[in-house]
């Protein structure tokens, strides 16, 4: 992370147009993620919210060349609940439900392994409810 004056950033983009494209793509991804979060907390069920949350980590890992099915959660259940507008109990119950359905594994409290991304995507889209 580095803080740059806007004039320096503009000059860098003028000298390297590929940098401008990368910056645009990163900002577009962040805006899409923010839009999804607003939709998630405003209109979706707990199952849809948690499934979307897990899929966001999967997409991030895929984008950076890491395993999209296995990742560390950088947040506690309480933090996830606060982020998604849910209680810690609801987050924990939803994780347990996903585990029971064979959609995820939880080798430890901070590690998640996605076993069925397609089914999770269906839940996130609201197409099916477990």
KOLTORVO-757063 format. One line per 5 residues: number of its first residue (from 1); their letters; for each residue x, y, z of N, C-alpha, C, O. Coordinates in nm, 3 decimals. Atoms other than C-alpha are relative to their C-alpha. Layout:
BEGIN
NUM) A) X/Y/Z/X/Y/Z/X/Y/Z/X/Y/Z ~ ...;
// end
This chain:
BEGIN
1) XXXXX) 0.086/-0.116/0.000/0.000/0.000/0.000/0.091/0.122/0.000/0.189/0.130/0.074 ~ -0.079/-0.122/0.009/0.134/0.339/-0.095/-0.094/0.116/-0.031/-0.185/0.102/-0.112 ~ 0.080/-0.120/0.022/-0.018/0.686/-0.084/0.072/0.089/-0.100/0.190/0.122/-0.082 ~ -0.058/-0.085/0.104/0.041/0.899/-0.394/-0.088/0.122/-0.022/-0.211/0.113/-0.013 ~ 0.080/-0.116/0.041/-0.066/1.251/-0.484/-0.067/-0.030/-0.134/-0.011/-0.102/-0.217;
6) XXXXX) 0.073/0.023/0.124/-0.323/1.252/-0.764/0.082/0.041/-0.121/0.078/-0.027/-0.224 ~ -0.081/-0.046/0.113/-0.085/1.447/-0.988/0.107/-0.104/-0.036/0.135/-0.125/-0.154 ~ -0.099/0.105/0.025/0.179/1.175/-0.951/-0.065/-0.122/-0.065/-0.008/-0.182/-0.156 ~ 0.073/0.113/0.057/-0.076/0.905/-1.025/-0.036/0.027/-0.146/-0.019/-0.059/-0.232 ~ 0.034/-0.037/0.139/-0.195/1.089/-1.337/0.123/-0.007/-0.091/0.115/-0.056/-0.203;
11) XXXXX) -0.123/0.003/0.079/0.162/1.128/-1.457/0.044/-0.145/-0.026/0.085/-0.178/-0.137 ~ -0.037/0.141/0.015/0.234/0.758/-1.397/-0.089/-0.069/-0.102/-0.041/-0.150/-0.182 ~ 0.094/0.060/0.095/-0.079/0.660/-1.592/0.029/0.050/-0.141/0.020/-0.025/-0.238 ~ -0.033/-0.055/0.132/0.019/0.893/-1.877/0.124/-0.069/-0.058/0.133/-0.091/-0.179 ~ -0.123/0.066/0.045/0.360/0.724/-1.894/-0.021/-0.150/-0.023/0.051/-0.211/-0.103;
16) XXXXX) 0.024/0.144/0.011/0.218/0.371/-1.858/-0.151/-0.024/-0.005/-0.213/-0.047/0.099 ~ 0.145/0.019/0.012/-0.137/0.332/-1.995/-0.049/-0.134/0.058/-0.164/-0.143/0.102 ~ 0.040/0.128/-0.057/-0.142/-0.033/-1.879/-0.030/0.014/0.150/-0.117/-0.054/0.203 ~ 0.026/-0.028/-0.141/-0.125/0.098/-1.522/-0.140/0.058/0.018/-0.212/0.022/0.111 ~ 0.134/-0.059/-0.005/-0.437/0.304/-1.589/-0.108/-0.105/-0.016/-0.210/-0.101/0.053;
21) XXXXX) 0.098/0.108/0.020/-0.621/-0.003/-1.715/-0.009/-0.087/0.124/-0.119/-0.125/0.166 ~ 0.001/0.082/-0.122/-0.517/-0.206/-1.410/-0.070/0.072/0.114/-0.146/0.010/0.189 ~ 0.065/-0.078/-0.104/-0.628/0.073/-1.179/-0.151/0.004/-0.023/-0.229/-0.013/0.071 ~ 0.143/-0.001/0.034/-0.962/0.100/-1.360/-0.064/-0.135/0.035/-0.171/-0.139/0.095 ~ 0.055/0.134/-0.029/-1.015/-0.278/-1.334/-0.012/-0.024/0.150/-0.112/-0.079/0.196;
26) XXXXX) 0.004/0.017/-0.145/-0.932/-0.277/-0.963/-0.114/0.081/0.062/-0.185/0.032/0.150 ~ 0.109/-0.083/-0.051/-1.172/0.010/-0.897/-0.136/-0.057/-0.039/-0.230/-0.054/0.041 ~ 0.126/0.061/0.044/-1.445/-0.160/-1.102/-0.034/-0.121/0.087/-0.150/-0.139/0.124 ~ 0.024/0.115/-0.087/-1.403/-0.478/-0.895/-0.046/0.045/0.138/-0.138/-0.014/0.196 ~ 0.038/-0.049/-0.132/-1.423/-0.281/-0.571/-0.142/0.057/0.000/-0.217/0.035/0.095;
31) XXXXX) 0.136/-0.053/0.010/-1.737/-0.099/-0.687/-0.102/-0.113/-0.010/-0.208/-0.107/0.053 ~ 0.090/0.115/0.012/-1.899/-0.430/-0.786/-0.014/-0.071/0.134/-0.124/-0.112/0.172 ~ 0.004/0.065/-0.131/-1.807/-0.580/-0.448/-0.084/0.083/0.098/-0.160/0.028/0.178 ~ 0.078/-0.088/-0.087/-1.955/-0.278/-0.269/-0.148/-0.009/-0.034/-0.233/-0.014/0.055 ~ 0.139/0.016/0.044/-2.274/-0.305/-0.475/-0.057/-0.133/0.050/-0.169/-0.138/0.101;
36) XXXXX) 0.045/0.131/-0.046/-2.298/-0.676/-0.393/-0.022/0.000/0.151/-0.118/-0.059/0.200 ~ 0.016/-0.006/-0.145/-2.247/-0.604/-0.023/-0.127/0.074/0.038/-0.200/0.032/0.128 ~ 0.122/-0.074/-0.028/-2.524/-0.346/-0.024/-0.123/-0.086/-0.028/-0.218/-0.086/0.051 ~ 0.110/0.089/0.033/-2.756/-0.592/-0.196/-0.009/-0.111/0.103/-0.118/-0.146/0.148 ~ -0.004/0.111/-0.096/-2.645/-0.868/0.040/-0.063/0.038/0.132/-0.147/-0.035/0.184;
41) XXXXX) 0.049/-0.036/-0.132/-2.718/-0.681/0.360/-0.141/0.055/-0.003/-0.208/0.058/0.100 ~ 0.132/-0.060/0.006/-3.037/-0.522/0.236/-0.111/-0.093/-0.040/-0.225/-0.074/0.004 ~ 0.110/0.077/0.056/-3.231/-0.793/0.059/0.016/-0.151/0.012/-0.081/-0.223/-0.012 ~ -0.024/0.143/0.004/-3.076/-1.136/0.102/-0.019/-0.065/0.137/-0.008/-0.001/0.241 ~ 0.010/0.079/-0.122/-3.134/-1.410/0.357/0.139/-0.025/0.056/0.239/0.003/-0.009;
46) XXXXX) -0.128/0.031/-0.062/-2.862/-1.520/0.597/0.078/-0.101/-0.085/0.199/-0.086/-0.103 ~ -0.065/0.102/0.083/-2.787/-1.825/0.378/0.060/0.065/-0.124/0.175/0.036/-0.159 ~ -0.050/-0.068/0.119/-2.752/-1.605/0.069/0.119/0.089/0.033/0.216/0.095/-0.043 ~ -0.109/-0.090/-0.040/-2.530/-1.357/0.256/0.130/-0.077/0.027/0.236/-0.039/-0.022 ~ -0.120/0.076/-0.035/-2.290/-1.617/0.395/0.057/-0.069/-0.124/0.179/-0.072/-0.142;
51) XXXXX) -0.049/0.065/0.123/-2.271/-1.806/0.063/0.072/0.103/-0.087/0.179/0.074/-0.141 ~ -0.063/-0.106/0.079/-2.193/-1.478/-0.118/0.135/0.040/0.058/0.231/0.064/-0.015 ~ -0.123/-0.036/-0.070/-1.929/-1.394/0.141/0.110/-0.101/-0.031/0.222/-0.063/-0.063 ~ -0.099/0.103/0.028/-1.752/-1.727/0.093/0.043/0.001/-0.147/0.161/-0.016/-0.178 ~ -0.031/-0.004/0.143/-1.773/-1.702/-0.286/0.088/0.118/-0.036/0.167/0.110/-0.130;
56) XXXXX) -0.086/-0.116/0.026/-1.611/-1.357/-0.275/0.147/-0.037/0.025/0.235/0.006/-0.049 ~ -0.137/0.044/-0.027/-1.301/-1.516/-0.118/0.048/-0.095/-0.108/0.164/-0.091/-0.149 ~ -0.034/0.093/0.107/-1.308/-1.790/-0.379/0.039/0.076/-0.127/0.140/0.044/-0.190 ~ -0.031/-0.082/0.120/-1.318/-1.533/-0.662/0.131/0.074/0.017/0.210/0.082/-0.077 ~ -0.126/-0.071/-0.025/-1.037/-1.333/-0.503/0.119/-0.094/-0.017/0.217/-0.059/-0.081;
61) XXXXX) -0.110/0.096/0.014/-0.818/-1.641/-0.476/0.022/-0.038/-0.145/0.136/-0.046/-0.190 ~ -0.013/0.035/0.142/-0.889/-1.737/-0.837/0.070/0.113/-0.076/0.157/0.088/-0.159 ~ -0.055/-0.117/0.068/-0.804/-1.385/-0.952/0.149/0.016/0.024/0.222/0.061/-0.064 ~ -0.142/-0.017/-0.032/-0.466/-1.388/-0.776/0.080/-0.129/-0.018/0.195/-0.138/0.025 ~ -0.071/0.123/0.033/-0.378/-1.739/-0.889/0.015/-0.099/0.114/0.102/-0.186/0.110;
66) XXXXX) -0.003/0.094/-0.112/-0.445/-1.920/-0.562/-0.119/-0.095/-0.009/-0.209/-0.076/-0.092 ~ 0.106/0.101/-0.002/-0.670/-2.217/-0.485/-0.133/0.066/0.035/-0.148/0.120/0.145 ~ 0.129/-0.063/-0.029/-1.030/-2.092/-0.512/-0.088/-0.081/0.095/-0.194/-0.035/0.136 ~ 0.083/0.084/-0.086/-1.157/-2.379/-0.296/0.046/-0.003/0.145/-0.021/-0.062/0.230 ~ -0.053/0.006/-0.136/-0.946/-2.325/0.016/0.064/0.133/0.038/0.147/0.186/-0.036;
71) XXXXX) -0.054/-0.130/-0.041/-0.868/-2.009/0.211/-0.016/0.021/0.149/-0.097/-0.044/0.215 ~ 0.009/-0.043/-0.138/-0.814/-1.853/0.549/-0.103/0.112/0.010/-0.106/0.201/-0.076 ~ 0.093/-0.110/-0.026/-1.092/-1.635/0.686/0.074/0.103/0.087/0.119/0.069/0.197 ~ -0.074/-0.100/-0.077/-0.932/-1.309/0.803/-0.083/0.065/0.110/-0.039/0.160/0.175 ~ 0.093/-0.060/-0.095/-1.229/-1.236/1.029/-0.054/-0.108/0.094/-0.063/-0.225/0.058;
76) XXXXX) 0.067/0.091/-0.093/-1.386/-1.392/1.336/-0.147/-0.011/-0.041/-0.195/0.065/-0.125 ~ 0.145/0.014/0.029/-1.748/-1.512/1.325/-0.074/0.129/0.039/-0.168/0.170/-0.029 ~ 0.062/-0.126/-0.042/-1.841/-1.195/1.514/0.021/0.108/-0.106/-0.072/0.181/-0.140 ~ -0.030/-0.100/0.103/-1.667/-0.976/1.254/-0.079/-0.029/-0.128/-0.129/0.063/-0.193 ~ 0.077/0.036/0.119/-1.834/-1.169/0.971/-0.145/0.040/0.019/-0.208/0.096/-0.071;
81) XXXXX) 0.138/-0.040/-0.030/-2.170/-1.117/1.138/-0.020/0.150/-0.012/-0.116/0.196/-0.073 ~ 0.009/-0.146/0.009/-2.107/-0.745/1.176/0.005/0.046/-0.146/-0.070/0.134/-0.187 ~ -0.017/-0.036/0.140/-1.995/-0.723/0.813/-0.125/-0.030/-0.081/-0.163/0.047/-0.170 ~ 0.116/0.043/0.077/-2.301/-0.909/0.684/-0.134/0.041/0.062/-0.240/0.015/0.004 ~ 0.123/-0.040/-0.066/-2.554/-0.764/0.927/-0.073/-0.118/0.063/-0.196/-0.123/0.062;
86) XXXXX) 0.056/0.120/-0.062/-2.606/-1.096/1.107/0.058/-0.016/0.140/0.159/0.047/0.174 ~ -0.056/0.029/-0.132/-2.554/-1.225/1.460/0.105/-0.110/-0.014/0.107/-0.183/-0.113 ~ -0.102/0.105/0.001/-2.260/-1.450/1.546/-0.067/-0.137/-0.002/-0.017/-0.229/-0.067 ~ 0.070/0.127/-0.004/-2.510/-1.728/1.618/-0.051/-0.040/-0.139/-0.043/-0.156/-0.178 ~ 0.051/0.028/0.135/-2.664/-1.698/1.271/0.114/-0.040/-0.093/0.099/-0.132/-0.172;
91) XXXXX) -0.117/0.035/0.083/-2.321/-1.702/1.105/0.045/-0.142/0.033/0.068/-0.222/-0.058 ~ -0.046/0.133/-0.041/-2.218/-2.009/1.306/-0.099/-0.108/-0.044/-0.058/-0.213/-0.093 ~ 0.101/0.098/0.044/-2.548/-2.190/1.236/0.005/-0.022/-0.150/-0.009/-0.135/-0.198 ~ -0.005/0.010/0.147/-2.517/-2.114/0.864/0.124/-0.077/-0.043/0.117/-0.161/-0.133 ~ -0.121/0.078/0.030/-2.158/-2.243/0.853/-0.024/-0.147/0.031/0.013/-0.234/-0.047;
96) XXXXX) 0.029/0.138/-0.037/-2.274/-2.557/1.036/-0.094/-0.066/-0.100/-0.077/-0.183/-0.135 ~ 0.094/0.053/0.099/-2.562/-2.601/0.791/0.073/-0.032/-0.131/0.051/-0.138/-0.190 ~ -0.078/0.023/0.122/-2.324/-2.567/0.494/0.089/-0.123/0.015/0.105/-0.202/-0.078 ~ -0.086/0.115/-0.026/-2.092/-2.821/0.654/-0.083/-0.128/-0.002/-0.042/-0.227/-0.063 ~ 0.089/0.116/-0.006/-2.378/-3.063/0.722/-0.048/-0.040/-0.140/-0.066/-0.159/-0.167;
101) XXXXX) 0.045/0.027/0.137/-2.493/-3.033/0.358/0.114/-0.042/-0.092/0.092/-0.075/-0.208 ~ -0.115/0.040/0.080/-2.142/-3.115/0.238/0.046/0.106/-0.098/0.109/0.075/-0.199 ~ -0.039/-0.110/0.088/-2.089/-2.772/0.081/0.138/0.055/0.036/0.211/0.104/-0.050 ~ -0.128/-0.051/-0.048/-1.788/-2.675/0.294/0.059/-0.095/0.102/-0.011/-0.179/0.159 ~ -0.070/0.061/-0.113/-1.531/-2.817/0.532/0.060/0.113/0.081/0.098/0.217/0.026;
106) XXXXX) -0.061/-0.098/-0.090/-1.403/-2.626/0.833/0.109/-0.071/0.080/0.086/-0.110/0.195 ~ -0.109/0.070/-0.070/-1.067/-2.785/0.922/0.037/0.065/0.133/0.076/-0.004/0.227 ~ -0.015/-0.075/-0.125/-1.027/-2.514/1.187/-0.087/0.124/-0.013/-0.141/0.151/-0.120 ~ 0.097/-0.110/0.001/-1.225/-2.205/1.281/0.030/0.109/-0.102/-0.060/0.182/-0.144 ~ -0.035/-0.108/0.094/-1.034/-1.977/1.045/0.028/-0.050/-0.141/0.064/0.029/-0.228;
111) XXXXX) -0.029/0.056/0.133/-0.994/-2.212/0.747/-0.127/-0.060/-0.059/-0.200/-0.132/0.009 ~ 0.118/0.052/0.069/-1.264/-2.294/0.492/0.044/-0.069/-0.127/0.133/-0.022/-0.198 ~ -0.022/0.071/0.126/-1.261/-2.545/0.211/-0.137/-0.016/-0.065/-0.227/-0.077/-0.008 ~ 0.126/0.009/0.073/-1.539/-2.515/-0.047/-0.004/-0.133/-0.075/0.087/-0.164/-0.152 ~ 0.013/0.131/0.063/-1.660/-2.856/-0.162/-0.093/0.003/-0.120/-0.081/-0.080/-0.210;
116) XXXXX) 0.095/-0.007/0.111/-1.940/-2.750/-0.396/-0.030/0.147/-0.032/-0.128/0.204/0.016 ~ 0.013/-0.142/0.033/-1.897/-2.402/-0.542/-0.130/0.026/-0.075/-0.195/0.128/-0.054 ~ 0.124/-0.017/0.077/-2.189/-2.450/-0.782/-0.122/0.009/0.089/-0.209/0.094/0.069 ~ 0.113/-0.003/-0.093/-2.432/-2.526/-0.500/0.002/0.128/0.084/-0.103/0.188/0.109 ~ -0.011/-0.126/-0.074/-2.300/-2.230/-0.300/-0.045/0.117/-0.086/-0.112/0.208/-0.036;
121) XXXXX) 0.043/-0.108/0.090/-2.352/-2.006/-0.603/-0.152/0.001/-0.014/-0.214/0.107/-0.017 ~ 0.147/0.008/0.003/-2.710/-2.131/-0.628/-0.063/0.059/0.125/-0.164/0.129/0.116 ~ 0.051/-0.058/-0.125/-2.765/-2.043/-0.263/0.018/0.151/0.001/-0.072/0.224/0.042 ~ -0.027/-0.145/0.003/-2.605/-1.701/-0.309/-0.096/0.072/-0.092/-0.136/0.185/-0.065 ~ 0.092/-0.060/0.097/-2.831/-1.635/-0.607/-0.146/-0.009/0.044/-0.234/0.049/-0.020;
126) XXXXX) 0.137/0.015/-0.048/-3.138/-1.732/-0.406/-0.081/-0.101/-0.078/-0.202/-0.110/-0.062 ~ 0.070/0.096/0.084/-3.221/-2.006/-0.654/-0.047/-0.120/0.077/-0.143/-0.186/0.038 ~ 0.037/0.115/-0.082/-3.238/-2.271/-0.385/0.030/0.030/0.144/0.121/0.106/0.175 ~ -0.020/-0.016/-0.144/-3.263/-2.284/-0.009/0.018/-0.138/0.060/-0.062/-0.228/0.032 ~ -0.022/0.133/-0.058/-3.122/-2.575/0.191/-0.109/-0.039/0.098/-0.105/-0.148/0.155;
// end
